[in-house]
Amino acid sequence: MKYFIDIFHNSINKYGEQLCGDKVEIIRTDDSVIAVLSDGLGSGVKANILATLTAKIAATMLKEGASIKDTVDTIVNTLPECQVRKLAYSTFTMIKIDKSGKVYIAEYDNPPIFIYRNGIDLELKKRKIDINGKTILESNFKLMVGDNISVISDGAVHAGVGALLNLGWQWDNINGYLRDLAKVEKTSRNISGNFIGVCNNLYEDHPGDDTTIMNIRVREIENIDLFTGPPEDRDMDKWIINKLSKGNSKKVICGGTTANIASRELNREIYVDIETMAKDVPPMAYMDGIDLVTEGVLTLKQTLELLKTYSMDNFTTKANYLNENNGASKLANYLINECTHVHFWVGKAVNPAHQNPNFPTSLNIKLKIVGELANELENIGKQVTITYI
């Protein structure tokens, strides 16, 4: 694909329930992206089982090329029947995007899908098909960069019923709110986090139903190449700097020794900005042709903590800690908001400074920190590659 499918989802459980009755399943292959949101009947354990089975079956069968008819047949014949309502189903929205950008959507009883292009609603022609007495809405269209697709469960529509809003958050109001978010927010993480936070507020922190949003944003591919630590073989210094200099990615260097390698190989000066020093974060530096130059392990460790904070806060949309003028905040903001793909180039040479017993023991675990950074980034939807040199 010449673009990146940025997918993120957030949920809040019905008040008092340990498990969510909504389930999102996302599968990425070389040829397609498959995303399913399922809403199980009722709430709690039974709803969670229904939704999980539906989402897993649907995503797996679509991945293997099954038809919608076969998929729905399998779901109907697999799900357990609710003993109270004598029903055996979950609502669902299934989306399959192939590598050429063609989109197939199948909707069953979920609120209508929201699609925005250039700041306005994209109207789809939907075909009704009947499968085992269930009316499925099918639609197709071709993606463009900038398109935004939002899928919600009906808990969002019910938000505020009998409390802040007499009739709940109506579809037209939700549509307008999501449309405005799609205009100003760059990432699916921010759109879904903002939206689910509003739902939680309308429920006054006591959700009356499981509530989920799955957001899909079509973005230009944005790469970051991050080089940290000297290579194990000094003969590779020139090679990695040449590699880093190519392409249109953002270039980030973490580490004093690493920066000196770049300075030597590129024949460029390093300028340290002492005013960017912060608590637990050494100052940044500047070098022509490099987007960000920071200290190494301490800055990476603090960046990891910021990413963990960001990941744990479902409702964060404007995290002030990403706007501070220090190396960790700048790097975290780059990784969260300014890229879709991250390539870590990690030198394996032992830095003598890290063997000083007076230094914190965290300086001995650079590889562990990079691994944890990669995990946190993947959790928020980034594509991560690590190359050890």
Helices and strands as residue ranges (DSSP letters): E 3-12, E 22-28, E 32-40, H 44-63, H 68-78, E 90-98, E 102-108, E 114-117, E 120-121, E 127-131, E 134-142, E 148-152, H 154-158, H 171-184, H 188-202, E 211-220, E 223-228, G 234-236, H 237-245, E 250-254, H 256-266, E 271-273, G 274-276, E 284-287, E 290-294, H 297-312, G 320-322, H 327-337, E 341-346, G 352-355, G 361-364, H 366-379, E 383-388
